[in-house]
């Protein structure tokens, strides 16, 4: 075994740093990465790679890696504990908390974060075992306003849109910098192609001259927080000049006349003046986008983490819906979803309960992190008393770090499942070390493409280090210790032992269905039951992916024609089995389905397949937009926090040595603003908000709007327990500084003042 580890080998896997999860070809020696490059065999990224993926060794091997379970001692130190004892003690305390205080005493935080998606299927089961519905995660810190809108527009919050940027002839990038943030296929290559094509137009809306803006035909350098004014003015222009698509609206939507009346009241020039950009420029962009044959809108956190979060999402969608840029090539589209990440928890449906203190409703099954400290500290006898944190670092990445520290100290039980000793792990009662994403089976959960959709099941590349376990094993052991499921299912195990491939798993699936019919209480824990029974008999120790079999069958039943177009044969049942086997065997990923564009309309959840343009809450917000006040004299600068740069990533890069440049995560500021403050590059400034302050290093950026500054995310970690390296952004951000509907934080609009140190 030791000699085998020392040999060079090549393998394929995927990047875990953003939602694109590009395919990688890797060279491995001594259980470490030697070389990383793009994988040309990957069906979607096709060899594309950015510079961040090439440094994944800094994730796989670093001094903060966890290698054994740990238990906090009375003096605050940690001691090693066996897995058996840790599982037994945690299970006992969980059952006690559930039985004494009910399901609302427990919350899960994270799960499926940082590219770590497969384990979420197992972690979700613990929430159900605790009879809780409190799931807090990063999606609810970023995207739930968008999910809520999708539910109203398309009939279900699991309806999710994508954008066909590669084929668009007119692209609006609003609040996004895909050159750094990606989010679109092979981002830098795609941007280059658009820039070089004289028949295509790229418009970037951003307060800073970003890397993407430098390649754009038009850059709208708006004032921060005015996105809603800009987009409502553009829609008003389109309606005023009758540039909307009458045929599309009549055929595919309801409620246009009410929308038309509302936007006819928008004072166009007045709103553009608030945006502080040339009036003629906005008229030009609105007209040209409306007239484009294939117009497309791509947005991101720039409008999802700023003032009017949910309204921004509504306006963005109206831009492409009213102009008919939906449901065809080169526009925005709905898409299928192989992994059911999202659910429909519309607050109008009474069965979905609200949180105790904030009375907040779940969106797509998730609660916003902004409210969690209050639900722990201020909800009285109904407060949250136990929290499981999985592949997430809320003490650094969620708003109001001091509130989180206070809240987590007040818990009866805090358990962290992670690969590293994070800031959050240091507060835990128990730390359970997981395999890294390259030491276990894992997959890409963000398969969000249309008309061709894909899936990449990643095989283990390395031998697991230390006394660690994959999440599938950790959570299944907990369920067994809590006596939620038995430790064995003899009948299922016996049937699964038969060569299932020869029978298309039919005897096993029949027995599984019969088991669930007799014991409905086991249905929520299907992933672990499949893991313990069928999983044992999958080749290459692939037990944790057994639950993909019923998902493959379900997908093939729902999208039979599209799956067959992707090259699979069989009736709906055997079609799904063959899809499952292909997923298991193809190490570089597979194409799941190939739809026709007109089939997209089947994905609209309303029975009549028509989009509901009227969302009363949003029309009410639009009517109140004119009363919005921006200025706070005490805080003359606006901080755009969480900027994406060449050498910052998500929280999985803990060792600061990975950064070649910008080691301190400098504050970017316009040179004239710096001159007025009498500071030079490299000087230190105090960055002070209404909520807190941090010290930052100065760097000049002539592309920044005056009065606007930016700081990157992914910094502030205490590597090896040392001092924070770089800005701890969430010392500045209050949990109350957020969208009133979705509770999404205003990270991209933080009023501050700057003082010389």
N, C-alpha and C positions, 0 to 999 in steps of 0.2 A: 504493500500500500504506500509506504513512504517513498519507494523508488518511483512508483507511478505518479505521485504528486510532483516529483522533480522534473518529470518529462514535459517538454513543450507540447501543447495541444491547441488546436483551433476549435472554436465553437461559435454558436450564434446565440444572441440574446437581444435585449432591447434597452434603450435608454430609459431612465426612470425620473428624469428631471422636469418634464413638462407633459402636457396632455397628448402630445404627438407620439411619444414613445417610439421613436425611430428605431428601426432594426439595426443591430450592431453585429459586426464580425470581430471576434476577440481572439487574441493569443494569450494562453494561460500557462504559467509555470510556477511551481512551488505554491499552488493554491492562491495565486495572485494574478492580476492583470499585468501583462507585459506590453501588449499593444491593443489599441481599440480603433476601429474604423467602421465606416458605414457598410451595411450588408446589402449588396446589390440584389440578393434574392428575396428581400422583403417586398411583399406585393404592393406596399403603399409608399414607403420612404425610398425604396429602390437605390440604396447606397448613400442617401443624403445623411449628413451629420453636421452638428455645430461643435464649436470648440469646447463646450462644457462637458459633453459626453466623454470626450477623450481623457477626462481626469477622474473617472469613476473609481479608480483605485483609492482615492481619498475618502470615498464612502465605505468601500469594502474593508479597508484596513486602517485603523487609527486608534489613538490612545484612549478614546472614550468608549470603545466597544465593550458591550456587556457579554460576559461569558458564563455566568452562573446565576441562579435565582438569589435574590437578596431580601433580607427582612430588616426593617428599621428597628433599632434598639432604643430603650428609654432615653439614652443620652444623645440620640439623634444620629448615631453612626449606623452603618449597615454591616450585617454579618451574613455569610453564606448560609443557605438553607436548602435542603433537598427538595426536589420537585414534588415528591409525594407529600412531604410535610406542608410545603407551600400551598399546593392544591387543596389539601384537606382543610387547612386553617382558613384559607380564603373562602372556600365553599361553605364552611360552617358559619362564618360571619355574614356572608351574603344571605343565606337562608334565614338567619336570625333577624337581620334587618328587614328582609321582605315580609316575614311572618309577623313581626312586631309593628311595622310602620307602613306596610303596603308598597305597591309598585312605584308610587311617586317618590319614594325615598332613594331611588337608584337612577343614575344616568350614565350613558356611555358617551365618551368624547373621542372623536377621531374615528378610526376604523376605515380602512381603505385609503388612508392618506399617503402622500409622498410616493405615488406610483405603486403602493403596496395594496393591491386590490383584492386578491383572492381571499386573504384572511378575513375580509369584511363579511363574507358569507357565513363564517363561523362565529365571528364576534357578535353579529346581529342576533344570534340565537340566545346569547346570554341576556340580552335585553328582554326577550320574550320569556325566558325562564324566570326573570325577576318581575314579570307582569308589569313592565314599565313601557312607556312610549317616548321617553326622553332621550332622543338621539341628537347630540350636538356634534357638528363637524364643520370643516372648512368650506364645504359647498354652501352651508347656511350662513357663512360669513361673506360669501361672494355672489352667489348665483340665485338665491331663492326668490328674489324679486322677479327675476326672469321666469322661473318656474311657475310662480303664481300667475303671471300674465299669460303664459302658455295655457294654463288651465282655463282661464276665462275666454281666450281667443279660440282655442282649438278643442276645448272640451275635456281635457285631462292634463294634469300637471306633468305627466310622463311624456307628453308630446314635446319634443325638443327640436329646435331648429339648428340647421347648419348652413354654411355658405359655400357656394361653388365659385370661389375666387379665381381658380385656375382658368375658368372659361368665361369670366365676365369681361365685358368691354368697358364698363364703368364701375369702379370700386370706390366706395366710401369707407375709409378706415376712421372710425370715431372712437377716441379714447383708447387706442391700442397702438402698440409699436411692434408689429410682428417680426421685424428684423431681430429684435432681442427676445420678445415674449413668445414668438412662434404662434401656435394656435391655428395655423393654416398649413396645408401640406407643403413640405420642403420650402419653408418660408422664404429664405434668402434667394433661392433659385426662382421661386414664383414672382417675387418682387422685381427681380432683374428682368424677367421676361415681360412683365407689364410695362416696365420703364422703357424697354427697347422697342416696344411695338407702338408705332405712331397712331394706330387705330384704337388704342386702348387708353383710358384715362384713370389716373390714380389721384384721389383726393384724400388728404390726411387732415383730421381735425384734432388739434392737440395744442396745449399752451406752450409746448417746447418744440424746438426744431429737432425732432428725434431722428434716429438713423433712418427710419422709414420716411419721415417728412422730407429728408434730403433727397430722396428718390422720387418724390411725388411731382405730379404736374401742377397741383394746387395745394398749398398749405394754408389752412384756416387756423391762425394762431389766436384762438379765442381766449377770453378771460376765464380763469378757472371757475367752475360752478355754474356756468351759463349755458351748458349743453341743452337744457330743456328750452331755453329761449331760442337758441339757434334752430333746433329741429322743429319746434312749433312754428317758427317763422317760415321755414322751408316748406312745411306741409301747407301752411296758409297760402303761400305763393302758388303751390301746385293746384290747390283748390280754386283760388281766385282766378288763375289763368286757364282753368279747366284742362290741366295737364294730366289728370288722373285717367286710369284705364277703365272706361265705362263698361266695356264688355266683360272684363275680368270681375269687376265689382258686382255686376248683375248676376253673373254665373256662380261666383264662389263666396259671396259675403252677404251678411245681413247688417243693417244699421247705418248704412252710409249717410243717409240724409241727416241724421242727428249729428254725426261726426262733421259733416259738411257745414251745418249751421254753427256748430261750436267753433270751428276754426275760422269761419268767416268773421268772427269777432276779434281775432288776434291782431293787435296793432303791429304790423310787420316791421316797419322802420324803427319803431320804438324798441322792439325786442332786439333787433340787430344792433342797435346802439348800445344796449346792455352787454351784448357779446363783445363789443368793441372791435369790430372788423368792418371792412368796407361793405356798404350796402349792395353795390353792384356785383360784388364777388358772390354774395349769397344768392342773389337772383340768378346769376349764371350757373352756379352749382345746382340749384333746385331745378332749373329748366333742363339742363343737360342730363341730369340723372333721370328725370321723368321721361325724357325723350330717348334714352338709351335703349337699345334693343335688348341688352342683357345687363341690367344693373344689379349690383350686389352690395350689401352692407355688412361689414365686419366690425363688431364692437368688443370691448373687454372691460377690465376693471376701471379704466379711466372714466367711464360713465356709470359703472355699477358701484363705485366706491366714492361717489361724490353727491352733492346736493341733488335732491329730486331723483333718487336712485330708481325707484319703480316707475315713475313717470318717464324718465329717460328711456327705459326699456320699452314702454308702450309707444312712445314717439318713434323710436328706431324701427319698430315693427310696422307702424303705420307707413313709414317712408317707403318700404318695399311692397307693402300690401296694396296701398292706394295706387301705386304706379304699375301694378301687375307683375312685379318682379318676384314671383313666387311660383314654385312648382314647375320650373323648367330649367334647362341647362344655363349655367352662368348667372343664376340668381340665388335667392335663399330658398331653402327647402326643409321639410321635416325629414326624419330618417328613422330607420329601425334601430332597436337597441337589444343586442344579444344578452348582455348582463342587465338585469332589471335594477339599475341603480336608483331610479326614481319611482315613487308611488304617487297616488293622487289623494291628497289630504286637504281638499277644499274646505275652508273653515265654515262654509254654509252647511256642511254635512255634520249632523249632530254627534255622530259616533266618535269624532276626533276631539279629544279633550284638550283644554288649554292648560298652560303652566299655572302654578298656584299663585305666585306673586304678581307677575306681569300680565297674566291672563293672555299670554301669547299663544297663538295657534301654530301647529306644525305646517310647514310647506314642503310638499314632496316627502313627508315623513320626518323632516329635520327641524330642529329648533335652533335659533340663532345664538352663537356664543356670547353675544353682548349681554344677554340676560342671565347667564348661568350663575355668576357670583351672587346676584340678588336672590336667585332661587335656592341657593345654599344658605345664605345668611339671613334672609328677611321673610321667609315663608312660614315661620313658626313651626308648629308640630308637623305640618305637611312638607317641611323642607327636604331638600335632597341631602342625604346623609352618606351615601356611598357613590363613588365614581370610578369607572374603569376608563383609563386613557390608553388608546391603542395607536401606535405609529403617529403620534401627534405631540406637539409641544406648546400647549396653550399658554403657559407662563411666559412665553416669549412672542408667540404669534397672534394671540387674541387681544383685543383692546383692553386697556386698563390693567396692566401687570400687577400693580399693588392690590387691586381688588381681588384678582385671582389668587395671589399669595395668601391674603387674609381668608378667602373662602376655602381654599384647599387645606389650610391649617385647621379649619373648623370641622372638617369631615370626620365621620366615624371610621371611614375606610377609604383609602386611595390606593388603587393598584395601577401600575403602569406596565404595559407590554410594549417593548421597544428593542432596538438593537444597540442603543447608545445611552450613556448616562446623561440625559438631557436635564435642562433646568427644571422641568416638571418632575422627572424621575427622582430628583433630589428631595422632593416633598413627599414621596410615596411611602406607604406602609410596607408594600411588597413591590419588588421589581422583577418581572418575568422576562428573561432574555429570549428574543426570537431569532430565528435564522435571518440572515440578510436576504435581500431579494434575489441574490445570485447563488444562494445556497439551498434554494427550495424551488418547488414549482410555483409559478406566478403567472399572472396574465395582465393584459392591458384592458382595463375596464372602460376606457373612453373610446369605444368603437362608434364614432359619430358621423360616418360618411354616408353619402347618397349621391348617385344611385347605386354605386358599388360599395358594399360594406365588408369589413374584414375583422379578423380576430387573431391575436398572437398569444398562444400559450407558450410561456418561456420555461424551458427545461433548466434544472440546476446546472450551474457551471462549476461551482466549487463544492468541496467537501465542507460540511458545516463545522464551524469552530466552537470549541469549548462545550459546555453543558447547556446548549441551547436547544429549542424546539420550534417547529413551525406552528403558526397560529392554529391550524386545524387540530393539531394534537393538544395544544394548550386548552382551547375552549371545549373540546370534546371531553377531556379529562375533568374539567370543571362541571360540565353538565352531568357526567356520571357520578361525580362526588356529591353533587346536589340532589342526586336521585331523580333527576328530571327524565333521564333515559337509563335503561339497564346497560350493564357493561357488555352484554352480548345479545345477539339476535340469532340463535342457533339455526332456525329454518332458513333465514335469509343468507346466512354465511354458508350453509350447506349448498344452497342453490347457486350462489355466486361462485362457488369453487368449481362448478362445472364450466367447461370451456364456453363462456358466454358468447364469444365471437361467432361461433358456429350457429347459434340460435338467435342472433341479433338481440341478445339480452332479454328475449321475450319471457322465459320462465321467471327470471329474476324480477323484471318489472311487474309481472302479474302478482308475484308473491309480495312485492313491496306495496302494491296497491291494496292488496287484501289486508296487509298489516295495518295500513293507515285507515282502512275502512273499519277495522275492529278497534283500533286505538287512535282515535282522532287527536288525542293529546300529543301524539308523536309527530304530527304533520309539521309543526313549526321547526322541528329539529331534524328535518330530512337530510340536511347537508352532513351532519355528523353520523347519522345512521348509514347513509351511503358510504361515507368515509370508513366506517368500521366494518362494513360488510363487503360491498362490491369493490371498494377501494383496495382492499388487501390483495385482490387478484388482478389488478391492472399492472401492466409491465412497467419496469423502470421505477418502481416505488412511487407511482403516480396516484397514490390513494386520495390525496387532497383534492384532486380534480374530478372525482367520480360524480359530483353533483352536476357537472357539465353535460352528462348524458341526458337527463330529463330536460335541461334547458335547450339542448340541441334538437331534441324531438319537438319541443314546443315551438322553437323557431321555425323548423321545417314545416310544421302544420300551419302556422300563421302565414308563412311566406313561401309556399310550396313552389310556385312558378319561378320566383326569384332565386331560390336555392338551386333549382334545376338549371337555370341559366348559368349559374356559377360552376356547373360541371358535375353535379351530383345526380345519381340516378336512384330510383326506387319509389315505392309508395310512401305516403307521408311518414309512416313509422320507420321503415328501413332507411328512408332518406335521412332522417334525423340521426340514426345510428351511424350511417356512413359519414355524415358531417362530423359527428363526435370522433370517429376513428381518424378522420383526416386532421382534425384539430390536434389530436394526440401525436400524430406521426410527423406532421410538417413543422420542423423546428423553427422555420423562418416565418411562420404565420400563414393564414389562409384567407382567401376571399370567401365570405359567407354567402353572399347573395348579390344578384345583379338585377336591379329593378329597372323598369321603364319609367320615364318621368311622369307619365300620366297616372301611374300607380301610386304616386305620392299622396293623392287625395284620399286613398283608402286609409291613410294614417291619421287623418283628422278624426277625432273621437265623436263629434256630434253625429247623430244618425243621418242627418241630411247632408253631412260633409261640407257644411258651410261655416265659414269663419265669422265669429261674432265680433264686429268692429267696436261695438259700444261697451265700454267698461265704465260704469257710472263713477266709481271711485277715482278713476284717472281723469275723467272729464271734469270732476269737481276740483281735483288738484290743478288741472290746467286753468280753470277759471280763477283760482287763487294765486296763480303764478305771478301776476302783475304786482302783488303785494309783497313780494320777496325782497328782503333787505340784505345787502352783502357786507357792508363795511363795519368793522369793529376797530375803532381808533386805537385801542390799546394794543392791538395785534395787527400791524400793517402788512405783514407778509402772509402769503398762502403757501403752506407746505404741501407738496405732492409726495406723500410718503409711500414707500414700497415700490420705487422705480426699479425696473429690470435693467440690468447692465451686463456687460460681458463676463464679469466675474462675481456674480452673485447667483445663487440658486435657492432651491427650497431648503428645508432644515436638515437634510440628510448629509450635507457637507459641514462637518463640525471643525475640522482642522483648518485653521486660516491659511496654512501653507499652500492650499490649492490655488490661492489667488495670485496671479502674476502681477496684476495692477490693482489700484484702488483698495489697498489692504485695509484702510480704515473706513471705507464707505463714506466718502466725503460729501459734504453739503454742496450741491451745485447752485451757483448764484450768478446773476448777470454782473459783469465787471463794474458797471456804473453803480449798482446797488452796493457792491463791495467797497468801492471808492467812498461812497457816502458814509459807510460804516468804518472807514479807515482800516480795512483789513486786506491782507495779501494772501496769495495762494499758500496753503500750509498753516495759516494762522488758526487759532481756536476761537470758536464762538459759542455762546450759550444760546440754545434753541429753546424758547419758552412758550408754552401754550397755556390755556386756562387751566389745564389739568396737571401739568408737570413740566420738567425741564431735563435736557440732556446736553452734553458737551459734544461739539462736532468739529471736524476739520474742514477748512474752506477750500473749494476748488472753483475756478471760473468756468462759465459756460455762456458764451455769447448767444446761443440759441434759446436761452431761457427768457421768458417774458419778464420784464421788470416787475418787481414786487412778488415774484414767484420763485420758490426754491424747491429742491427735491432731495430726497434721501432714499437709499436703496433698502429693500427687504433682505432677509437672510443673514443679517449681522447680529451682533449683541450677545453671542453665545460665550459661555464661560468654559473654554476648552481646558480639560484637565482640572476643572475647578478654579481656574484663575479669574482674573478680572475680565469683564465683558470687552469683547473686541468689536469695535464699530457701534453704530447707533442702536439703542434699544427703543425702537419707534413707539412701542405701546406704553411707554411711560408718558407719552405726550397725548395719547388718544383716550378720551373718555368713552365708556360704554354707552353713555347717553347721547353721544354725538353720532346720530344714526338716522336712517330712514324710518319714518313713523310707521310704515306698514310692514316692511320686511325686517326691520331692525338691522339692516346692513350698515356697517360702520362707514363713516365718511373719511376713509384713509386718504383720499385724494383731495381733500379740502380741509386742512387743519390750520386755522388762523394762529399765527405765532408772531413773536417779536424776536429780534436777534440782538444780542448784547456781546460786546467784546469781553473776553475773559481777562 
